[in-house]
Amino acid sequence: RRHTNTHRSLSPTSLRFSLREFMSEIEIQIPSAFDPFKEVDINSVAATPGSASKGAVHIRVQQRNGRKCLTTVQGINKSFSYNKILKDLKKEFCCNGNVVDDLELGHVIQLQGDQRKNVAQFLAQAGIVTKDHIKIHGF
């Protein structure tokens, strides 16, 4: 059987035009980078009653089965977006996680693996809570 070339040939000018058009479409589709903590003013958060600066942020590790661990973070100020913090934690530490709404504890961030030291360092560097107010529990 003979294969016929059904593709049309592209001239260099049409290739440049289509490439330029393609690049402009890419620029439109790429969202601009954003700072997940930009919308929260750190000074106003520290001054609000019931904020994490008065209470402590508790980071715990729970043993699951075998070598599997679960890290939980509770006590972060409610004015922060838990989903944005979780998204950055997951991306930073290459692990999975979710936000659980508990009746007694409120919003709790759960991460796979023993991420206690990583989470404490992340929260302090991001300015979400000071190192003095971070309590690490477990083992």
C-alpha positions as CSV (number, residue, x, y, z in Angstrom):
1,R,0.0,0.0,0.0
2,R,1.1,3.4,-0.8
3,H,0.8,6.1,1.8
4,T,-0.1,9.5,0.4
5,N,0.9,12.6,2.3
6,T,-2.4,14.4,3.2
7,H,-0.6,17.1,5.2
8,R,-0.2,20.4,3.6
9,S,3.3,21.9,3.6
10,L,3.9,25.0,5.6
11,S,5.9,27.8,4.3
12,P,8.3,29.6,6.7
13,T,6.0,32.7,6.8
14,S,2.9,30.8,7.6
15,L,4.8,28.8,10.2
16,R,6.0,32.1,11.9
17,F,2.5,33.5,11.8
18,S,0.9,30.3,13.4
19,L,3.7,30.2,16.0
20,R,3.1,33.8,16.9
21,E,-0.6,33.2,17.1
22,F,0.0,30.1,19.2
23,M,2.3,32.0,21.6
24,S,-0.2,34.8,22.1
25,E,-2.9,32.2,23.0
26,I,-0.5,30.7,25.5
27,E,0.1,34.1,27.1
28,I,-3.6,34.6,27.5
29,Q,-4.2,31.1,29.1
30,I,-1.4,31.3,31.7
31,P,-2.7,32.8,34.9
32,S,-0.5,35.3,36.7
33,A,1.3,34.2,39.8
34,F,-0.3,35.1,43.0
35,D,0.8,35.3,46.6
36,P,-1.7,33.2,48.7
37,F,-1.0,35.3,51.8
38,K,-1.2,38.7,50.1
39,E,-4.9,39.3,50.8
40,V,-4.4,39.0,54.6
41,D,-2.7,41.8,56.5
42,I,-0.4,40.2,59.1
43,N,-0.6,43.2,61.4
44,S,-4.4,43.1,61.6
45,V,-4.5,39.4,62.0
46,A,-2.1,39.6,65.0
47,A,-4.3,42.2,66.6
48,T,-7.7,40.4,66.3
49,P,-9.0,38.6,69.4
50,G,-8.9,34.8,69.2
51,S,-6.1,34.8,66.6
52,A,-3.3,32.3,66.5
53,S,-1.0,34.8,68.2
54,K,-2.9,34.3,71.4
55,G,-3.5,30.6,71.0
56,A,-1.0,28.0,69.8
57,V,-0.9,26.2,66.5
58,H,-0.7,22.5,67.3
59,I,1.2,20.2,64.9
60,R,0.7,16.5,65.6
61,V,1.7,13.3,64.0
62,Q,-0.5,10.1,64.2
63,Q,0.7,6.7,63.4
64,R,-1.4,4.9,60.8
65,N,-0.5,1.4,59.6
66,G,3.1,0.3,59.4
67,R,5.3,3.1,58.5
68,K,2.5,5.5,57.4
69,C,2.0,8.7,59.3
70,L,-0.5,11.5,59.3
71,T,0.4,15.1,60.2
72,T,-2.4,17.3,61.5
73,V,-2.2,21.1,61.9
74,Q,-4.9,22.9,64.0
75,G,-5.3,26.4,65.5
76,I,-4.4,28.5,62.5
77,N,-6.3,31.8,62.5
78,K,-9.7,31.5,60.7
79,S,-8.9,34.6,58.6
80,F,-6.4,32.6,56.5
81,S,-7.5,30.5,53.6
82,Y,-6.9,26.9,54.7
83,N,-7.2,25.7,51.1
84,K,-4.5,28.1,49.9
85,I,-2.2,27.1,52.8
86,L,-2.9,23.4,52.1
87,K,-2.1,23.9,48.4
88,D,1.2,25.5,49.1
89,L,2.1,22.8,51.7
90,K,1.3,20.0,49.3
91,K,3.4,21.6,46.6
92,E,6.3,22.4,48.9
93,F,6.6,19.0,50.5
94,C,5.4,16.8,47.7
95,C,2.7,15.1,49.7
96,N,-1.1,14.9,49.6
97,G,-3.5,16.4,52.2
98,N,-6.9,17.8,52.9
99,V,-8.8,20.1,55.2
100,V,-11.1,18.4,57.6
101,D,-14.0,20.3,59.4
102,D,-14.2,19.0,62.9
103,L,-17.0,20.0,65.3
104,E,-14.7,20.5,68.3
105,L,-11.4,21.5,66.7
106,G,-12.7,23.5,63.7
107,H,-10.6,23.3,60.5
108,V,-7.8,20.9,60.7
109,I,-5.2,20.5,57.9
110,Q,-4.1,16.8,57.4
111,L,-0.9,15.9,55.5
112,Q,0.5,12.5,54.5
113,G,3.8,11.6,56.1
114,D,5.7,13.0,59.1
115,Q,5.8,16.7,58.1
116,R,6.0,18.3,61.6
117,K,9.3,20.1,61.2
118,N,8.6,21.1,57.6
119,V,5.1,22.6,58.5
120,A,6.5,24.4,61.5
121,Q,9.2,26.0,59.4
122,F,6.8,26.8,56.6
123,L,4.3,28.5,58.9
124,A,7.0,30.6,60.6
125,Q,8.6,31.7,57.3
126,A,5.3,32.5,55.7
127,G,4.4,34.8,58.7
128,I,1.2,32.9,59.5
129,V,2.3,32.3,63.1
130,T,5.4,33.0,65.1
131,K,7.8,30.2,66.2
132,D,6.8,30.9,69.9
133,H,3.2,29.9,69.2
134,I,3.9,26.6,67.4
135,K,3.6,23.5,69.5
136,I,4.9,20.2,68.0
137,H,3.4,17.0,69.5
138,G,4.1,13.3,68.9
139,F,6.6,10.5,69.2
